[in-house]
Amino acid sequence: MVDAGRRVDVPTPVNSVLWAILEKSTKIPAEWERYRRQPDRLKALLRTAVRL
């Protein structure tokens, strides 16, 4: 979704944040623990993305 949005100049801020979290979590497994079972932390991060 992120790449498709970039190709047609459509911003996808929420998808970009989710993709970054997933990508980082695959490289650093401990990173997943920052968001695992912590929906409020993820929600706060996503709200930041929407404001950008």
Order of alpha helices (4+ residues) and beta strands (2+ residues): alpha-alpha-alpha
